[in-house]
Amino acid sequence: MQRKWVPILYALWVLFAPSRGDSQHAQPGSADTSASPLLIFIAIFLFLMLSIFEIDLHRDELRTLGLVGAPPIDSALLAP
């Protein structure tokens, strides 16, 4: 059943090649390596949100390891 889809997928690949910017005349090694600033912003934003959610989810484990939260202040050092 999967072999049946290969010619169709190849035909779609060839059909949409001009809209993707793929051309047979491109020089090897001349690929555009720039990324959209919006794409970079979205990737950084999603990474930060994932980090915040993971830290929040595992806060108790990180606190027992001493990686999250300030250590408690010794009561002898507090003012009267």
C-alpha positions as CSV (number, residue, x, y, z in Angstrom):
1,M,0.0,0.0,0.0
2,Q,2.9,2.4,0.7
3,R,4.5,1.8,-2.7
4,K,1.3,3.1,-4.2
5,W,1.8,6.6,-2.7
6,V,5.4,7.0,-3.8
7,P,4.6,8.1,-7.4
8,I,1.9,10.5,-6.1
9,L,4.2,12.0,-3.6
10,Y,6.9,12.4,-6.2
11,A,4.5,14.1,-8.6
12,L,3.4,16.5,-5.9
13,W,7.1,17.2,-5.1
14,V,7.8,18.1,-8.7
15,L,4.6,20.1,-9.0
16,F,5.3,22.3,-6.1
17,A,9.1,22.6,-6.7
18,P,8.8,26.1,-8.4
19,S,6.9,27.5,-5.5
20,R,9.5,26.2,-3.0
21,G,12.3,27.8,-4.9
22,D,13.9,24.5,-5.9
23,S,15.6,24.8,-9.2
24,Q,17.8,22.6,-11.3
25,H,20.1,25.5,-12.1
26,A,21.2,26.3,-8.5
27,Q,24.9,26.1,-7.8
28,P,25.8,23.4,-5.3
29,G,26.7,24.9,-1.9
30,S,24.8,28.2,-2.6
31,A,21.8,27.4,-0.4
32,D,20.3,30.3,1.5
33,T,21.1,29.7,5.2
34,S,19.3,32.7,6.6
35,A,16.3,32.2,8.9
36,S,13.3,34.5,9.4
37,P,13.6,36.7,12.5
38,L,10.0,35.8,13.3
39,L,10.8,32.1,13.2
40,I,13.8,32.6,15.5
41,F,11.7,34.6,17.9
42,I,9.0,31.9,18.0
43,A,11.5,29.1,18.5
44,I,13.1,31.0,21.4
45,F,9.7,31.8,22.9
46,L,8.6,28.1,22.8
47,F,11.9,26.9,24.3
48,L,11.5,29.4,27.2
49,M,7.9,28.4,27.8
50,L,8.8,24.7,27.8
51,S,11.6,25.4,30.3
52,I,9.3,27.3,32.6
53,F,6.7,24.5,32.4
54,E,9.3,21.8,33.1
55,I,10.8,23.7,36.1
56,D,7.3,24.2,37.5
57,L,6.4,20.6,37.0
58,H,9.5,19.3,38.7
59,R,9.9,22.1,41.3
60,D,9.9,19.7,44.4
61,E,12.7,17.5,42.9
62,L,14.8,20.5,42.0
63,R,14.3,22.0,45.4
64,T,15.6,18.8,47.1
65,L,18.7,19.0,44.9
66,G,19.1,22.7,45.9
67,L,18.8,24.0,42.3
68,V,15.6,26.0,42.8
69,G,14.8,28.4,45.6
70,A,16.9,30.3,48.1
71,P,18.4,28.4,51.0
72,P,16.6,29.2,54.3
73,I,18.1,32.0,56.4
74,D,19.5,30.9,59.8
75,S,17.2,32.3,62.5
76,A,20.3,33.3,64.6
77,L,21.1,35.9,61.9
78,L,17.7,37.5,61.9
79,A,17.1,40.8,63.8
80,P,15.1,40.8,67.0
